[in-house]
Amino acid sequence: MSWGVVGASGFVGSAVVSALRKAGIDVVPIPAPRLATELLDADHLAEEARGHPCLADLEAALRPCRVVVNAAGLAAPGAADTPELRGANSLLPAVLAEAAERVGVHRFLHLGSAAVQGSRPVLDETGATSPFSAYSRSKALGEQVLRLRLRSDARAGTGDQGLEITVVRATSVQGPTRPTTVALARLARSPLASVAAPGEAPTPVVSVGALADLVVAVGDFPSKLPFLVLQPWEGLTVRTVLEAAGGRPRVLPRWLCRAALRCGYAASALTGGRLSGAVRRAELMWFGQAQAPGWAERHSLVPEPRIRAVLEAAAGQVPRGRRP
């Protein structure tokens, strides 16, 4: 039996396909349907998913698979709230889970995002969320509709026999040629590169290779999985992530960084939240974000850290300019 990867040609999907083939697992690449929805709550999304017109085609594509990985979606942290954003990040997971259960798939792994927890001091594997942008709200809604499905199966008494659903919450995933990573390297070499004193806060910046390895390990785990799995930390701090990307960050007073963030979020509120993504990126650069050890750590499934090499490779694509 094969693994199906939805969105196999994308940034994360292609890395998952490579990791699966390296592990000797047969892969079925599955194009993601382009969905849109006006709905804003999990109950109505679940109802829409149960009768969606694309189910028949998806059932045919998923039928040979024992594990299905949803690596599709719109990774657009600064995007406005649109039916297309919700369709890709909220409705699609529900439609795929519906199709997967109908054809007897054993496991459904959905690639979520730690952005659903916003600026919480510590990322964890609880259902507590604090979305701050259209993107993070759409990802949080995708989690909600999948959790609702599990609860419905439990009430129906089919929880242990039905589809096993796990959300793998990815953190800040980087790749050597990803535009976001090259932009990070460009920022690291600019006068804007800075950290809040003393610069030793952990950062959730991680490599796409480690995420792909985690997905394979989770999908191949021999026992029952939890609903949420958080991608493990790869060991860098706010200072060392900028240094690995070729920068020499300034150390700023914490009070100054906090004041700038308050002003930034206030300005974003006046523009309907359009600036929240940019302000949040500055917050992560200055203060990072800790995360609690989770399921992967407890089961010794932490992938080999690769983020330093990824950042160094991205830095090699950015000409070094003069610092003032």
Buried (B, 14 or more C-beta within 10 A) or exposed (E): EBBBBBBBEBBBBBBBBBBBEEBEBEBBBBEBBEBEBEBEEBEEBBEBBEEBEBBEEBBEBBBBBEBBBBBBBBBBBBBEBBEBBBBBBBBBBBBBBBBBBBBEBBBBBBBBBBBBBBBBEEBBBEBEBEBBBBBBBBBBBBBBBBBBBBEEBEEEEEBEEBBBBBBBBBBBBBBBEBEBBBEBBBBBBEEEBBBBBEBEBBBBBBBBBBBBBBBBBBBBBEEEBEBBBBBBBBEBBBBBBBBBBBBEBBEBEBEEBBEBBEEBBEEBEEEEBBBBBBBBBBBBBBBBBBBEEBBBEEEEBBBEBBBBEBBBBBBEEBEEEEEE
